[in-house]
């Protein structure tokens, strides 16, 4: 084996003492846990990014919906004045604002749904697989 343990070339596993094997397993598990935590951080950062974008798009949709309500009110006032070209123009602006608000809300919903649930699934699956592998190796070692 090209593996080096404590500055010395490692002996074959069958020749190592239980203490050496436990120390080696402990070091490998520590490294494995650190790597899984790094993966979990990266996965959560990605989900947080999508949640932030989605919330921003929802906010933008809400602002435009507010302007749409204002334009709708202005349209109703102008319609009462019975000046057809003016209220028709206001109605067109109102419809366009609501359409844009609807598109932004749908895009925001899509982004938020990509971020939910916020658990790091890949990291958890990897950690479970690693624990199962260690358990299997310990059982095999105890049978020998």
C-alpha positions in Angstrom: 0.0 0.0 0.0 1.2 3.5 -0.8 -0.8 4.8 2.1 1.3 6.4 4.9 0.2 6.3 8.5 2.1 8.4 11.1 4.9 9.0 8.6 5.5 5.2 8.1 4.3 3.1 5.3 1.0 1.4 6.4 1.1 -2.4 6.9 -1.6 -4.5 5.3 -4.9 -4.3 7.2 -4.7 -7.9 8.4 -1.4 -7.1 10.2 -2.6 -3.9 11.9 -3.6 -3.9 15.5 -7.2 -3.0 16.5 -5.9 0.3 18.0 -4.2 1.2 14.7 -7.4 0.3 12.8 -9.5 2.4 15.2 -7.2 5.4 14.9 -7.2 5.1 11.1 -11.0 4.8 11.0 -11.3 7.8 13.4 -9.1 9.9 11.1 -11.0 8.8 8.0 -14.4 9.5 9.6 -13.3 12.9 10.7 -12.2 13.8 7.2 -15.4 12.3 5.8 -17.6 14.4 8.2 -15.7 17.6 7.3 -16.2 16.8 3.6 -19.9 16.2 4.1 -20.3 19.4 6.0 -18.6 21.3 3.2 -21.0 19.7 0.7 -24.0 20.6 2.9 -22.8 24.2 3.1 -22.5 24.4 -0.6 -26.0 22.9 -1.1 -27.6 25.2 1.4 -26.0 28.2 -0.2 -27.4 27.2 -3.6 -30.9 26.8 -2.1 -30.6 30.1 -0.3 -29.7 31.8 -3.5 -32.8 30.5 -5.2 -35.0 31.5 -2.3 -33.6 35.0 -2.3 -34.2 35.4 -6.1 -37.7 34.0 -5.7 -38.5 36.4 -2.8 -37.2 39.3 -4.8 -39.3 38.4 -7.8 -42.4 38.0 -5.5 -41.7 41.5 -4.1 -41.3 42.9 -7.6 -44.6 41.3 -8.6 -46.3 42.8 -5.5 -45.0 46.3 -6.2 -46.3 46.1 -9.8 -49.6 44.7 -8.5 -49.8 47.8 -6.3 -49.3 50.1 -9.2 -51.9 48.1 -11.1 -54.4 48.7 -8.4 -53.6 52.4 -8.5 -54.0 52.4 -12.3 -57.3 50.5 -12.0 -58.6 53.1 -9.6 -57.4 55.9 -12.0 -59.1 54.0 -14.9 -62.4 53.9 -13.0 -62.3 57.6 -12.3 -61.4 58.4 -15.9 -64.2 56.1 -17.1 -66.7 58.0 -15.1 -65.6 61.1 -16.9 -66.6 59.3 -20.1 -63.7 60.4 -22.1 -63.2 57.2 -24.1 -59.6 57.6 -25.3 -58.3 58.5 -21.9 -59.9 55.7 -19.9 -59.1 53.2 -22.7 -55.4 54.2 -22.4 -55.6 53.8 -18.6 -57.2 50.4 -19.0 -54.5 49.2 -21.4 -51.8 50.3 -18.9 -53.6 48.5 -16.1 -53.9 45.3 -18.0 -50.2 45.4 -18.9 -49.1 46.0 -15.3 -51.2 43.1 -14.1 -49.8 40.8 -16.8 -46.2 41.8 -15.8 -47.0 41.3 -12.1 -48.5 37.8 -12.9 -45.4 36.8 -14.8 -43.1 38.0 -12.0 -45.1 36.2 -9.4 -45.0 32.9 -11.4 -41.2 33.3 -11.9 -40.8 34.0 -8.1 -42.9 30.9 -7.2 -40.7 28.7 -9.5 -37.5 30.0 -7.8 -38.9 29.5 -4.3 -40.1 26.0 -5.1 -36.5 25.1 -6.2 -35.2 26.1 -2.8 -37.7 24.0 -0.7 -37.1 21.9 1.3 -33.9 23.6 2.5 -32.2 20.4 3.6 -29.0 19.3 1.9 -30.3 16.1 0.4 -27.1 15.1 -1.5 -25.0 15.6 1.6 -27.4 13.6 3.9 -27.6 10.8 1.4 -23.8 10.7 1.1 -23.4 10.7 4.9 -25.9 7.8 5.3 -24.1 5.8 2.7 -20.8 6.4 4.4 -22.2 5.4 7.8 -23.6 2.2 6.2 -20.3 1.4 4.6 -18.5 1.8 7.9 -21.0 -0.4 9.7 -20.6 -3.0 7.0 -16.8 -2.9 7.3 -17.0 -3.2 11.1 -19.3 -6.2 10.8 -17.0 -7.9 8.3 -14.0 -7.2 10.4 -15.6 -8.7 13.5 -16.5 -11.9 11.6 -12.8 -12.5 10.6 
